[in-house]
Amino acid sequence: NPANMKQIVLSACRSDEVAYEIDGQGVFTRHATEIIRGGWKGSNIGLINEIEEVMGDRPIQHPQLDSTRADRTRKFLSGRR
């Protein structure tokens, strides 16, 4: 149950999809690290949304975020209060 989660889970794709790689690196990881290295200061769900945007209109996979509602909007890597 997401309301009882104690962790934040970022997934490269839905459970019915494949997490693709390009040149030995995961597509999700590649996009996420580029965004984070660029100084990402947004929320956990904002990061997922940004990755989805970079993947374009016809993505080969769909990143997922599983967490409590509060953790979805919490600043990325900010921990809990």
C-alpha positions in Angstrom: 0.0 0.0 0.0 1.6 3.3 -1.1 0.3 5.1 2.0 2.4 2.8 4.2 5.6 2.9 2.2 8.8 3.7 4.0 10.9 4.0 0.9 10.9 5.9 -2.4 11.2 3.6 -5.4 12.3 5.0 -8.8 11.9 2.4 -11.6 13.2 2.5 -15.1 9.9 1.2 -16.5 6.5 -0.3 -15.8 6.4 -3.9 -14.7 5.1 -5.0 -18.1 7.9 -3.2 -20.0 11.6 -3.8 -20.6 14.3 -1.4 -19.3 16.4 -0.7 -22.3 20.1 0.0 -22.5 22.2 2.0 -25.0 25.9 1.4 -25.1 25.8 -0.6 -21.9 23.9 2.0 -19.8 20.2 2.0 -19.0 18.2 4.6 -20.8 16.5 5.7 -17.5 19.8 6.0 -15.7 21.4 7.9 -18.6 18.6 10.5 -18.6 18.3 10.7 -14.8 22.1 11.3 -14.2 22.2 13.9 -16.9 19.3 15.8 -15.3 20.7 15.4 -11.8 24.2 16.5 -12.9 22.6 19.5 -14.4 21.6 20.7 -10.9 18.2 19.2 -10.5 16.5 20.8 -7.5 12.9 19.7 -8.0 10.7 17.0 -6.5 10.8 13.2 -6.8 7.8 13.2 -9.2 9.2 16.2 -11.0 12.3 14.2 -11.8 10.2 11.4 -13.2 8.3 13.9 -15.3 11.5 15.5 -16.5 12.9 12.1 -17.6 9.6 11.3 -19.4 9.8 14.6 -21.2 13.4 13.9 -22.3 12.3 10.5 -23.6 9.9 12.2 -26.0 6.3 11.7 -27.3 6.8 8.0 -28.0 9.0 6.6 -25.3 10.2 3.0 -25.4 9.7 2.8 -21.6 7.8 4.6 -18.9 9.6 5.5 -15.7 7.7 5.0 -12.4 7.7 6.4 -8.9 6.3 4.4 -6.0 6.0 6.3 -2.7 3.7 8.0 -0.3 1.8 11.0 -1.6 3.9 13.2 0.6 7.2 11.7 -0.7 6.1 12.2 -4.3 6.2 16.0 -3.9 9.2 16.1 -1.5 12.4 17.5 -2.9 14.6 14.9 -4.5 17.0 13.3 -2.0 15.8 15.5 0.8 15.0 12.7 3.2 12.1 12.7 5.6 11.1 15.4 8.1 
